[in-house]
């Protein structure tokens, strides 16, 4: 490993993954299905973080216009479990970040704005992919990572030399959502795709990796990705250019992120072969191969073609323009699957 790569990975863990893990939001990433389980989980988290019980009780009292005498379970139900979870997310993030934009008023329990407005990336990701869908927990967590780095740039943990990344982070997130939707559409044409619910998350993790490299290299990162987006390079070439610039590529960054949080399993393996999905095929792991291939196809199509003629009912590979834009890194196995499906349509 080169010195540049070693330094980048150290910074990734010391300045990004480590601080996010220190927020202790991991137990809240997966929301239980039943109301009782949700309430129990939230009560447990308040007991783990007792410094937040007093402010929360004051918030509920102000909303009810009376002194609160009910137990935590009743207070959580009154405030609603989703709102309570988001309130906890904001406060746990800010115990590490310590930014004024998220600062809790300890006397009233109120935040500077509604939790959904403070966690705009997490909220948007859930809404775009369905609040009650199978994607919601994965999208909530991925969006929360975007929220975290959005506020992290404003702290002393990072030294951005006066650079402001707000617009770049927002643009990267929007690209990830659009690419994720394309991947979801393509996944419907692969009925036996294992871990399909993880597919759209791949695009967001890839975009998050771009953001992180820009945060770690603020003087060169944004200009690098601006130039990179102007030309339709193939994925292996893009990765090679990232390696030359940063010592690592975005697939490596995404791999480390995915491996750090169990909710993303098996995306660590998927991102480790990003740009080269055939590697998973050669080690006889078709599930990882297919997931990486279909995700990469979705990214390539959206980055290289305006799919005005692509309808929800179109058979992939059948009388559609996207075959012309298949990157050479996509394997013959993926090509064959798509072509065979088109013939069957």
C-alpha positions as MATLAB code, in Angstrom:
seq = 'XXXXXXXXXXXXXXXXXXXXXXXXXXXXXXXXXXXXXXXXXXXXXXXXXXXXXXXXXXXXXXXXXXXXXXXXXXXXXXXXXXXXXXXXXXXXXXXXXXXXXXXXXXXXXXXXXXXXXXXXXXXXXXXXXXXXXXXXXXXXXXXXXXXXXXXXXXXXXXXXXXXXXXXXXXXXXXXXXXXXXXXXXXXXXXXXXXXXXXXXXXXXXXXXXXXXXXXXXXXXXXXXXXXXXXXXXXXXXXXXXXXXXXXXXXXXXXXXXXXXXXXXXXXXXXXXXXXXXXXXXXXXXXXXXXXXXXXXXXXXXXXXXXXXXXXXXXXXXXXXXXXXXXXXXXXXXXXXXXXXXXXXX';
ca = [
       0.000    0.000    0.000;
       1.351    3.419   -0.958;
       1.886    6.187    1.567;
      -0.939    8.213    0.023;
      -3.336    5.283    0.276;
      -2.306    4.604    3.862;
      -2.856    8.247    4.830;
      -6.237    8.393    3.085;
      -7.536    5.256    4.779;
      -6.291    6.444    8.167;
      -8.087    9.748    7.660;
     -11.226    7.900    6.534;
     -11.420    6.037    9.838;
     -10.160    8.847   12.077;
     -12.218   11.666   10.577;
     -15.306   10.015    9.058;
     -16.125    6.431   10.087;
     -14.792    6.727   13.635;
     -16.729    9.902   14.514;
     -19.913    8.531   12.951;
     -19.581    5.285   14.924;
     -19.035    7.381   18.073;
     -22.542    8.831   17.713;
     -23.882    5.407   18.796;
     -26.799    5.567   16.356;
     -26.207    2.005   15.160;
     -28.968    0.409   17.359;
     -31.508    2.790   15.802;
     -30.656    2.040   12.174;
     -33.160   -0.794   11.843;
     -36.685    0.196   12.820;
     -38.756   -2.718   14.205;
     -41.969   -3.615   12.426;
     -44.342   -3.537   15.385;
     -45.222   -0.461   17.418;
     -44.441   -2.220   20.697;
     -40.959   -3.162   19.535;
     -40.327    0.378   18.300;
     -41.330    1.854   21.642;
     -39.238   -0.679   23.565;
     -36.187    0.079   21.424;
     -36.576    3.836   21.918;
     -37.040    3.490   25.692;
     -33.867    1.430   25.802;
     -31.962    4.098   23.889;
     -33.144    6.792   26.290;
     -31.890    4.641   29.161;
     -28.536    4.328   27.379;
     -28.449    8.120   26.969;
     -30.116    9.403   30.181;
     -28.924   12.972   29.543;
     -31.641   13.209   26.876;
     -34.549   12.072   29.066;
     -34.994   15.423   30.832;
     -35.062   17.541   27.641;
     -37.426   15.074   25.978;
     -39.847   15.198   28.890;
     -39.749   19.016   28.785;
     -40.493   18.940   25.064;
     -43.523   16.698   25.581;
     -44.737   18.882   28.469;
     -44.568   21.982   26.270;
     -46.527   20.252   23.528;
     -49.189   19.039   25.951;
     -49.274   22.355   27.854;
     -49.065   20.543   31.154;
     -46.608   18.753   33.405;
     -45.789   15.293   32.143;
     -46.633   12.492   34.539;
     -46.846    9.633   32.042;
     -44.062    7.113   31.559;
     -41.577    7.174   28.681;
     -43.643    4.703   26.670;
     -46.670    7.011   26.647;
     -44.525   10.062   25.870;
     -42.948    8.309   22.881;
     -46.355    7.262   21.564;
     -47.624   10.812   21.945;
     -44.655   12.247   20.023;
     -44.787    9.290   17.558;
     -42.018    6.757   17.226;
     -40.605    8.068   13.938;
     -40.346   11.621   15.271;
     -38.772   10.355   18.493;
     -36.259    8.292   16.556;
     -35.303   11.303   14.430;
     -35.083   13.521   17.532;
     -32.645   10.999   18.988;
     -30.697   10.837   15.727;
     -30.168   14.599   15.715;
     -29.061   14.746   19.330;
     -26.766   11.736   19.109;
     -25.109   13.125   15.987;
     -24.565   16.457   17.674;
     -23.000   14.954   20.760;
     -20.068   14.257   18.449;
     -20.396   17.123   15.967;
     -21.226   19.971   18.377;
     -22.546   22.307   15.666;
     -24.966   25.143   16.367;
     -27.280   24.058   13.546;
     -28.232   20.951   15.586;
     -27.921   22.342   19.113;
     -30.575   21.181   21.577;
     -32.175   23.675   23.954;
     -31.812   21.778   27.218;
     -34.473   23.924   28.923;
     -37.225   23.250   26.398;
     -36.084   20.080   24.607;
     -36.547   21.846   21.301;
     -34.228   21.648   18.325;
     -33.478   24.575   15.966;
     -35.905   23.046   13.434;
     -38.002   19.952   12.889;
     -35.894   16.750   12.912;
     -36.902   15.969    9.311;
     -35.627   19.374    8.208;
     -32.338   18.895   10.065;
     -31.900   15.386    8.641;
     -32.881   16.381    5.119;
     -30.824   13.720    3.334;
     -32.140   10.892    5.479;
     -35.711   12.152    5.159;
     -35.441   12.623    1.393;
     -33.925    9.176    0.873;
     -36.780    7.534    2.780;
     -39.411    9.491    0.884;
     -37.851    8.880   -2.556;
     -37.687    5.113   -2.052;
     -40.820    4.659    0.052;
     -41.249    5.222    3.778;
     -42.775    1.784    4.292;
     -40.814   -0.108    1.649;
     -38.109   -2.696    2.120;
     -35.581    0.022    1.325;
     -36.482    2.355    4.206;
     -33.896    1.302    6.822;
     -31.057    1.111    4.315;
     -32.009    4.462    2.820;
     -32.423    6.039    6.238;
     -28.907    4.959    7.228;
     -27.321    5.999    3.939;
     -29.071    9.367    4.108;
     -27.944    9.733    7.707;
     -24.338    9.322    6.568;
     -24.879   12.151    4.095;
     -26.391   14.263    6.884;
     -23.408   13.492    9.075;
     -20.780   14.521    6.532;
     -22.841   17.611    5.623;
     -22.528   18.863    9.202;
     -19.079   17.355    9.720;
     -17.604   19.756    7.176;
     -18.537   22.588    9.547;
     -16.496   21.174   12.453;
     -12.850   21.275   13.454;
     -12.580   17.529   12.823;
     -11.981   18.390    9.172;
      -9.781   21.147    7.821;
     -11.348   22.308    4.570;
      -9.167   25.387    4.139;
     -12.229   27.596    3.771;
     -13.848   25.359    1.166;
     -17.624   24.936    1.327;
     -18.981   21.594    0.155;
     -22.728   22.153    0.604;
     -23.524   22.265   -3.101;
     -21.237   19.356   -3.978;
     -22.773   17.169   -1.254;
     -26.308   18.028   -2.369;
     -25.503   17.384   -6.035;
     -23.809   14.074   -5.230;
     -26.805   12.963   -3.192;
     -29.229   13.839   -6.001;
     -27.100   11.864   -8.468;
     -27.083    8.895   -6.113;
     -30.874    8.971   -5.753;
     -31.393    9.186   -9.526;
     -28.921    6.366  -10.162;
     -30.479    4.310   -7.373;
     -33.889    4.624   -9.012;
     -32.464    3.500  -12.338;
     -30.839    0.498  -10.651;
     -34.159   -0.349   -9.000;
     -35.891   -0.292  -12.389;
     -33.250   -2.544  -13.907;
     -33.478   -4.926  -10.956;
     -37.077   -5.687  -11.860;
     -35.802   -7.369  -15.009;
     -33.579   -9.651  -12.945;
     -36.218  -11.584  -10.950;
     -33.763  -13.797   -9.060;
     -31.442  -10.985   -8.014;
     -30.260  -11.819   -4.498;
     -30.244   -8.950   -1.958;
     -32.201   -6.786   -4.385;
     -33.102   -4.300   -1.639;
     -29.412   -3.360   -1.412;
     -29.124   -2.528   -5.117;
     -30.077    1.179   -5.094;
     -27.940    1.807   -1.997;
     -24.829    1.044   -4.040;
     -25.172    4.225   -6.078;
     -25.540    6.370   -2.965;
     -22.518    4.765   -1.317;
     -20.513    5.458   -4.458;
     -21.545    9.117   -4.418;
     -20.872    9.311   -0.678;
     -17.359    8.048   -1.377;
     -16.834   10.915   -3.826;
     -17.975   13.348   -1.136;
     -15.631   11.820    1.420;
     -12.628   12.026   -0.902;
     -13.457   15.697   -1.464;
     -13.699   16.290    2.279;
     -10.340   14.626    2.815;
      -8.799   16.460   -0.180;
     -10.743   19.753   -0.318;
      -8.250   21.616   -2.513;
      -8.269   19.076   -5.351;
     -11.341   16.845   -4.909;
     -14.185   19.027   -6.209;
     -12.316   20.117   -9.353;
     -11.249   16.527  -10.003;
     -14.827   15.213   -9.951;
     -16.090   18.138  -11.990;
     -13.632   17.261  -14.748;
     -14.303   13.536  -14.374;
     -18.046   14.018  -14.850;
     -17.521   15.922  -18.090;
     -16.264   12.881  -20.011;
     -17.962    9.433  -20.164;
     -14.974    7.417  -18.988;
     -15.394    3.715  -18.316;
     -15.485    2.685  -14.667;
     -12.004    1.075  -14.608;
     -10.502    4.256  -16.044;
     -12.335    6.392  -13.497;
     -11.019    4.183  -10.691;
      -7.486    4.408  -12.081;
      -7.724    8.193  -12.199;
      -8.945    8.284   -8.598;
      -6.065    6.035   -7.577;
      -3.602    8.395   -9.197;
      -5.174   11.440   -7.538;
      -5.940   10.121   -4.043;
      -4.039    6.863   -3.631;
      -7.360    4.993   -3.356;
     -10.543    4.844   -5.428;
     -14.177    5.361   -4.477;
     -14.920    1.626   -4.552;
     -12.365    1.102   -1.782;
     -13.836    3.916    0.306;
     -17.349    2.496   -0.121;
     -16.071   -0.958    0.823;
     -14.697    0.281    4.131;
     -17.919    2.163    4.885;
     -20.130   -0.835    4.083;
     -17.968   -3.186    6.128;
     -18.135   -0.864    9.135;
     -21.912   -1.120    9.598;
     -23.727   -4.498    9.583;
     -26.868   -3.074    7.976;
     -24.986   -2.765    4.669;
     -23.920   -6.413    4.463;
     -23.119   -7.714    1.757;
     -22.312   -4.375    0.101;
     -18.721   -4.500    1.322;
     -18.140   -7.396   -1.055;
     -20.070   -5.701   -3.849;
     -18.103   -2.458   -3.646;
     -14.820   -4.369   -3.457;
     -15.393   -5.481   -7.065;
     -16.846   -2.174   -8.268;
     -15.661   -1.613  -11.818;
     -14.726   -5.281  -12.163;
     -17.815   -7.379  -11.296;
     -16.446  -10.342  -13.238;
     -13.987  -10.898  -10.374;
     -16.880  -12.109   -8.218;
     -17.924  -14.441  -11.036;
     -14.471  -15.999  -11.176;
     -14.510  -16.769   -7.457;
     -17.944  -18.355   -7.949;
     -20.023  -15.767   -6.118;
     -22.853  -15.121   -8.587;
     -24.974  -13.164   -6.095;
     -22.276  -10.531   -5.595;
     -21.469  -10.590   -9.310;
     -25.085   -9.927  -10.321;
     -25.649   -7.221   -7.715;
     -22.460   -5.366   -8.691;
     -23.187   -5.801  -12.400;
     -26.769   -4.555  -12.342;
     -25.799   -1.578  -10.169;
     -22.914   -0.665  -12.423;
     -25.147   -0.951  -15.466;
     -27.654    1.456  -13.909;
     -24.934    4.005  -13.145;
     -23.472    3.752  -16.641;
     -26.843    4.163  -18.336;
     -27.754    7.255  -16.356;
     -24.342    8.846  -16.803;
     -24.206    8.239  -20.549;
     -27.729    8.409  -21.915;
     -30.897   10.415  -21.518;
     -33.401    7.612  -21.284;
     -36.468    9.511  -22.470;
     -37.574    6.473  -24.429;
     -36.994    4.048  -21.578;
     -40.354    3.109  -20.093;
     -41.181    1.102  -16.999;
     -42.493   -1.696  -19.202;
     -39.468   -1.882  -21.485;
     -37.536   -5.113  -21.569;
     -33.906   -4.385  -20.900;
     -31.855   -5.132  -23.988;
     -34.850   -5.269  -26.305;
     -35.164   -2.396  -28.792;
     -33.647   -0.082  -26.162;
     -30.683    2.291  -26.547;
     -28.861    1.211  -23.418;
     -27.082   -1.760  -25.008;
     -24.852    0.715  -26.857;
     -23.637    2.083  -23.549;
     -22.750   -1.145  -21.802;
     -19.320   -0.630  -20.303;
     -16.735   -3.226  -21.343;
     -16.275   -4.138  -17.673;
     -19.741   -5.684  -17.609;
     -19.315   -9.373  -18.088;
     -20.659  -11.577  -20.815;
     -22.832  -13.192  -18.165;
     -24.672   -9.945  -17.465;
     -24.866   -9.169  -21.168;
     -26.277  -12.615  -21.866;
     -28.885  -12.323  -19.118;
     -30.129   -8.997  -20.435;
     -30.125  -10.121  -24.071;
     -31.929  -13.375  -23.275;
     -34.583  -11.502  -21.328;
     -35.093   -9.157  -24.259;
     -35.538  -12.050  -26.658;
     -38.052  -13.579  -24.305;
     -40.093  -10.346  -24.310;
];
